[in-house]
Amino acid sequence: MTRKITKDDIIKFIKKQDYRKLAKQSLMVLASAFILALAVELFIANFGLVSGGVTGIAIVLERIFLRISPVLDAEFWITLLTWIFFFLGLIFVGKAFAAKTLLFTIVYPPCLHLIDWFLGLKIFGDYFTKISDTSGETYQIGLILAAVVGGAMVGLAIAISFMADSSTGGVDIISLAICKFFPKVKLSHMTLLIDATIVVAGMFVIQNFVISLLGIISAAVTSFMIDKVFLGGSRAFIAQIVSEKHEDIRNAIRDEMDRTSTIFDCVGGYSGEDKKMLMVSFTMSQYAQLMSILDRIDPKCFVTVHRAHEIGGLGFSIEKRSTAPSSSTKNNL
């Protein structure tokens, strides 16, 4: 029988929240949404660069349906797809993932439409728009510059969302859902396959090899930017944690992050007291989650985080066999 949530439970939950941290994370999500919307409006969608993701699908659909109605532009499709993928994530991936994408899902489409309206004001003239001659080949902002700068801004936006313990959602939800039902399929392979499918579709619809190639370059710049902005570029990290509440931290890491840890006996260099040190390996997107666990359980713990040159094994170089937490499917060091 499920325990009924009382008024006291709600009050205790509200009092436990770190509102300063929540405000900081919310501002980071807002910044992430704004930067991504700016990148899309100025560069990615403006120049038709199909680099995968929701924006890539939106550009393809815009080219197909814009003849039917001018309302069916890239902004319309991005808004629609953002919400569709959110509800798919809620259904197939889970409430925890949906909660991380909710704020971004709410603020991103309005940012997109606001920037589109602002850049279209007469005070700017055609400064932020494409200018073509009779052959349609001359642009005020070069295609190569658009691909590089646009890709870098997209990567920056995604990295900021990671640091805020959030997610931009999008087509990653499809990859997560498929891997949930087919555990043997690698998430990285599925994500690459979906993005490649979007790019190939863009090639057939746009029928411009140069723009299609620049879309691929833009996607590569995005990936590079995420690696460099988020903790200097390493995809895997190792944390060493010394705390008197090591058991509570160990359990939280196991239950909330689906990571196991190694426990070492150590001696304090100053106090000479016997202590326990946890060592845990984790991925880039789990950094904010780990810091949140430590802040909640023992804000005074001593923690060092190192970028790992290479990590292999189950959960890293070998995909987990199941999405459900299990001692046989967690990374063991």
Secondary structure as a PSIPRED ss2 file (coil, helix, strand):
# PSIPRED VFORMAT (PSIPRED V4.0)

   1 M C   1.000  0.000  0.000
   2 T C   1.000  0.000  0.000
   3 R C   1.000  0.000  0.000
   4 K C   1.000  0.000  0.000
   5 I C   1.000  0.000  0.000
   6 T C   1.000  0.000  0.000
   7 K H   0.000  1.000  0.000
   8 D H   0.000  1.000  0.000
   9 D H   0.000  1.000  0.000
  10 I H   0.000  1.000  0.000
  11 I H   0.000  1.000  0.000
  12 K H   0.000  1.000  0.000
  13 F H   0.000  1.000  0.000
  14 I H   0.000  1.000  0.000
  15 K H   0.000  1.000  0.000
  16 K H   0.000  1.000  0.000
  17 Q C   1.000  0.000  0.000
  18 D C   1.000  0.000  0.000
  19 Y H   0.000  1.000  0.000
  20 R H   0.000  1.000  0.000
  21 K H   0.000  1.000  0.000
  22 L H   0.000  1.000  0.000
  23 A H   0.000  1.000  0.000
  24 K H   0.000  1.000  0.000
  25 Q H   0.000  1.000  0.000
  26 S H   0.000  1.000  0.000
  27 L H   0.000  1.000  0.000
  28 M H   0.000  1.000  0.000
  29 V H   0.000  1.000  0.000
  30 L H   0.000  1.000  0.000
  31 A H   0.000  1.000  0.000
  32 S H   0.000  1.000  0.000
  33 A H   0.000  1.000  0.000
  34 F H   0.000  1.000  0.000
  35 I H   0.000  1.000  0.000
  36 L H   0.000  1.000  0.000
  37 A H   0.000  1.000  0.000
  38 L H   0.000  1.000  0.000
  39 A H   0.000  1.000  0.000
  40 V H   0.000  1.000  0.000
  41 E H   0.000  1.000  0.000
  42 L H   0.000  1.000  0.000
  43 F H   0.000  1.000  0.000
  44 I H   0.000  1.000  0.000
  45 A C   1.000  0.000  0.000
  46 N C   1.000  0.000  0.000
  47 F C   1.000  0.000  0.000
  48 G C   1.000  0.000  0.000
  49 L C   1.000  0.000  0.000
  50 V C   1.000  0.000  0.000
  51 S C   1.000  0.000  0.000
  52 G C   1.000  0.000  0.000
  53 G H   0.000  1.000  0.000
  54 V H   0.000  1.000  0.000
  55 T H   0.000  1.000  0.000
  56 G H   0.000  1.000  0.000
  57 I H   0.000  1.000  0.000
  58 A H   0.000  1.000  0.000
  59 I H   0.000  1.000  0.000
  60 V H   0.000  1.000  0.000
  61 L H   0.000  1.000  0.000
  62 E H   0.000  1.000  0.000
  63 R H   0.000  1.000  0.000
  64 I H   0.000  1.000  0.000
  65 F H   0.000  1.000  0.000
  66 L C   1.000  0.000  0.000
  67 R C   1.000  0.000  0.000
  68 I C   1.000  0.000  0.000
  69 S C   1.000  0.000  0.000
  70 P C   1.000  0.000  0.000
  71 V C   1.000  0.000  0.000
  72 L C   1.000  0.000  0.000
  73 D C   1.000  0.000  0.000
  74 A H   0.000  1.000  0.000
  75 E H   0.000  1.000  0.000
  76 F H   0.000  1.000  0.000
  77 W H   0.000  1.000  0.000
  78 I H   0.000  1.000  0.000
  79 T H   0.000  1.000  0.000
  80 L H   0.000  1.000  0.000
  81 L H   0.000  1.000  0.000
  82 T H   0.000  1.000  0.000
  83 W H   0.000  1.000  0.000
  84 I H   0.000  1.000  0.000
  85 F H   0.000  1.000  0.000
  86 F H   0.000  1.000  0.000
  87 F H   0.000  1.000  0.000
  88 L H   0.000  1.000  0.000
  89 G H   0.000  1.000  0.000
  90 L H   0.000  1.000  0.000
  91 I H   0.000  1.000  0.000
  92 F H   0.000  1.000  0.000
  93 V C   1.000  0.000  0.000
  94 G C   1.000  0.000  0.000
  95 K H   0.000  1.000  0.000
  96 A H   0.000  1.000  0.000
  97 F H   0.000  1.000  0.000
  98 A H   0.000  1.000  0.000
  99 A H   0.000  1.000  0.000
 100 K H   0.000  1.000  0.000
 101 T H   0.000  1.000  0.000
 102 L H   0.000  1.000  0.000
 103 L H   0.000  1.000  0.000
 104 F H   0.000  1.000  0.000
 105 T H   0.000  1.000  0.000
 106 I H   0.000  1.000  0.000
 107 V H   0.000  1.000  0.000
 108 Y H   0.000  1.000  0.000
 109 P H   0.000  1.000  0.000
 110 P H   0.000  1.000  0.000
 111 C H   0.000  1.000  0.000
 112 L H   0.000  1.000  0.000
 113 H H   0.000  1.000  0.000
 114 L H   0.000  1.000  0.000
 115 I H   0.000  1.000  0.000
 116 D H   0.000  1.000  0.000
 117 W H   0.000  1.000  0.000
 118 F H   0.000  1.000  0.000
 119 L H   0.000  1.000  0.000
 120 G C   1.000  0.000  0.000
 121 L C   1.000  0.000  0.000
 122 K H   0.000  1.000  0.000
 123 I H   0.000  1.000  0.000
 124 F H   0.000  1.000  0.000
 125 G C   1.000  0.000  0.000
 126 D C   1.000  0.000  0.000
 127 Y C   1.000  0.000  0.000
 128 F C   1.000  0.000  0.000
 129 T C   1.000  0.000  0.000
 130 K C   1.000  0.000  0.000
 131 I C   1.000  0.000  0.000
 132 S C   1.000  0.000  0.000
 133 D C   1.000  0.000  0.000
 134 T C   1.000  0.000  0.000
 135 S C   1.000  0.000  0.000
 136 G C   1.000  0.000  0.000
 137 E C   1.000  0.000  0.000
 138 T C   1.000  0.000  0.000
 139 Y C   1.000  0.000  0.000
 140 Q C   1.000  0.000  0.000
 141 I C   1.000  0.000  0.000
 142 G C   1.000  0.000  0.000
 143 L H   0.000  1.000  0.000
 144 I H   0.000  1.000  0.000
 145 L H   0.000  1.000  0.000
 146 A H   0.000  1.000  0.000
 147 A H   0.000  1.000  0.000
 148 V H   0.000  1.000  0.000
 149 V H   0.000  1.000  0.000
 150 G H   0.000  1.000  0.000
 151 G H   0.000  1.000  0.000
 152 A H   0.000  1.000  0.000
 153 M H   0.000  1.000  0.000
 154 V H   0.000  1.000  0.000
 155 G H   0.000  1.000  0.000
 156 L H   0.000  1.000  0.000
 157 A H   0.000  1.000  0.000
 158 I H   0.000  1.000  0.000
 159 A H   0.000  1.000  0.000
 160 I H   0.000  1.000  0.000
 161 S H   0.000  1.000  0.000
 162 F H   0.000  1.000  0.000
 163 M H   0.000  1.000  0.000
 164 A C   1.000  0.000  0.000
 165 D C   1.000  0.000  0.000
 166 S C   1.000  0.000  0.000
 167 S C   1.000  0.000  0.000
 168 T C   1.000  0.000  0.000
 169 G C   1.000  0.000  0.000
 170 G C   1.000  0.000  0.000
 171 V C   1.000  0.000  0.000
 172 D H   0.000  1.000  0.000
 173 I H   0.000  1.000  0.000
 174 I H   0.000  1.000  0.000
 175 S H   0.000  1.000  0.000
 176 L H   0.000  1.000  0.000
 177 A H   0.000  1.000  0.000
 178 I H   0.000  1.000  0.000
 179 C H   0.000  1.000  0.000
 180 K H   0.000  1.000  0.000
 181 F H   0.000  1.000  0.000
 182 F C   1.000  0.000  0.000
 183 P C   1.000  0.000  0.000
 184 K C   1.000  0.000  0.000
 185 V C   1.000  0.000  0.000
 186 K C   1.000  0.000  0.000
 187 L H   0.000  1.000  0.000
 188 S H   0.000  1.000  0.000
 189 H H   0.000  1.000  0.000
 190 M H   0.000  1.000  0.000
 191 T H   0.000  1.000  0.000
 192 L H   0.000  1.000  0.000
 193 L H   0.000  1.000  0.000
 194 I H   0.000  1.000  0.000
 195 D H   0.000  1.000  0.000
 196 A H   0.000  1.000  0.000
 197 T H   0.000  1.000  0.000
 198 I H   0.000  1.000  0.000
 199 V H   0.000  1.000  0.000
 200 V H   0.000  1.000  0.000
 201 A H   0.000  1.000  0.000
 202 G H   0.000  1.000  0.000
 203 M H   0.000  1.000  0.000
 204 F H   0.000  1.000  0.000
 205 V H   0.000  1.000  0.000
 206 I H   0.000  1.000  0.000
 207 Q C   1.000  0.000  0.000
 208 N C   1.000  0.000  0.000
 209 F H   0.000  1.000  0.000
 210 V H   0.000  1.000  0.000
 211 I H   0.000  1.000  0.000
 212 S H   0.000  1.000  0.000
 213 L H   0.000  1.000  0.000
 214 L H   0.000  1.000  0.000
 215 G H   0.000  1.000  0.000
 216 I H   0.000  1.000  0.000
 217 I H   0.000  1.000  0.000
 218 S H   0.000  1.000  0.000
 219 A H   0.000  1.000  0.000
 220 A H   0.000  1.000  0.000
 221 V H   0.000  1.000  0.000
 222 T H   0.000  1.000  0.000
 223 S H   0.000  1.000  0.000
 224 F H   0.000  1.000  0.000
 225 M H   0.000  1.000  0.000
 226 I H   0.000  1.000  0.000
 227 D H   0.000  1.000  0.000
 228 K H   0.000  1.000  0.000
 229 V H   0.000  1.000  0.000
 230 F C   1.000  0.000  0.000
 231 L H   0.000  1.000  0.000
 232 G H   0.000  1.000  0.000
 233 G H   0.000  1.000  0.000
 234 S C   1.000  0.000  0.000
 235 R C   1.000  0.000  0.000
 236 A E   0.000  0.000  1.000
 237 F E   0.000  0.000  1.000
 238 I E   0.000  0.000  1.000
 239 A E   0.000  0.000  1.000
 240 Q E   0.000  0.000  1.000
 241 I E   0.000  0.000  1.000
 242 V E   0.000  0.000  1.000
 243 S C   1.000  0.000  0.000
 244 E C   1.000  0.000  0.000
 245 K C   1.000  0.000  0.000
 246 H H   0.000  1.000  0.000
 247 E H   0.000  1.000  0.000
 248 D H   0.000  1.000  0.000
 249 I H   0.000  1.000  0.000
 250 R H   0.000  1.000  0.000
 251 N H   0.000  1.000  0.000
 252 A H   0.000  1.000  0.000
 253 I H   0.000  1.000  0.000
 254 R H   0.000  1.000  0.000
 255 D H   0.000  1.000  0.000
 256 E H   0.000  1.000  0.000
 257 M H   0.000  1.000  0.000
 258 D C   1.000  0.000  0.000
 259 R C   1.000  0.000  0.000
 260 T C   1.000  0.000  0.000
 261 S C   1.000  0.000  0.000
 262 T E   0.000  0.000  1.000
 263 I E   0.000  0.000  1.000
 264 F E   0.000  0.000  1.000
 265 D E   0.000  0.000  1.000
 266 C E   0.000  0.000  1.000
 267 V E   0.000  0.000  1.000
 268 G C   1.000  0.000  0.000
 269 G C   1.000  0.000  0.000
 270 Y C   1.000  0.000  0.000
 271 S C   1.000  0.000  0.000
 272 G C   1.000  0.000  0.000
 273 E C   1.000  0.000  0.000
 274 D E   0.000  0.000  1.000
 275 K E   0.000  0.000  1.000
 276 K E   0.000  0.000  1.000
 277 M E   0.000  0.000  1.000
 278 L E   0.000  0.000  1.000
 279 M E   0.000  0.000  1.000
 280 V E   0.000  0.000  1.000
 281 S E   0.000  0.000  1.000
 282 F E   0.000  0.000  1.000
 283 T E   0.000  0.000  1.000
 284 M H   0.000  1.000  0.000
 285 S H   0.000  1.000  0.000
 286 Q H   0.000  1.000  0.000
 287 Y H   0.000  1.000  0.000
 288 A H   0.000  1.000  0.000
 289 Q H   0.000  1.000  0.000
 290 L H   0.000  1.000  0.000
 291 M H   0.000  1.000  0.000
 292 S H   0.000  1.000  0.000
 293 I H   0.000  1.000  0.000
 294 L H   0.000  1.000  0.000
 295 D H   0.000  1.000  0.000
 296 R H   0.000  1.000  0.000
 297 I H   0.000  1.000  0.000
 298 D C   1.000  0.000  0.000
 299 P C   1.000  0.000  0.000
 300 K C   1.000  0.000  0.000
 301 C C   1.000  0.000  0.000
 302 F E   0.000  0.000  1.000
 303 V E   0.000  0.000  1.000
 304 T E   0.000  0.000  1.000
 305 V E   0.000  0.000  1.000
 306 H E   0.000  0.000  1.000
 307 R E   0.000  0.000  1.000
 308 A C   1.000  0.000  0.000
 309 H C   1.000  0.000  0.000
 310 E C   1.000  0.000  0.000
 311 I C   1.000  0.000  0.000
 312 G C   1.000  0.000  0.000
 313 G C   1.000  0.000  0.000
 314 L E   0.000  0.000  1.000
 315 G C   1.000  0.000  0.000
 316 F C   1.000  0.000  0.000
 317 S C   1.000  0.000  0.000
 318 I E   0.000  0.000  1.000
 319 E C   1.000  0.000  0.000
 320 K C   1.000  0.000  0.000
 321 R C   1.000  0.000  0.000
 322 S C   1.000  0.000  0.000
 323 T C   1.000  0.000  0.000
 324 A C   1.000  0.000  0.000
 325 P C   1.000  0.000  0.000
 326 S C   1.000  0.000  0.000
 327 S C   1.000  0.000  0.000
 328 S C   1.000  0.000  0.000
 329 T C   1.000  0.000  0.000
 330 K C   1.000  0.000  0.000
 331 N C   1.000  0.000  0.000
 332 N C   1.000  0.000  0.000
 333 L C   1.000  0.000  0.000
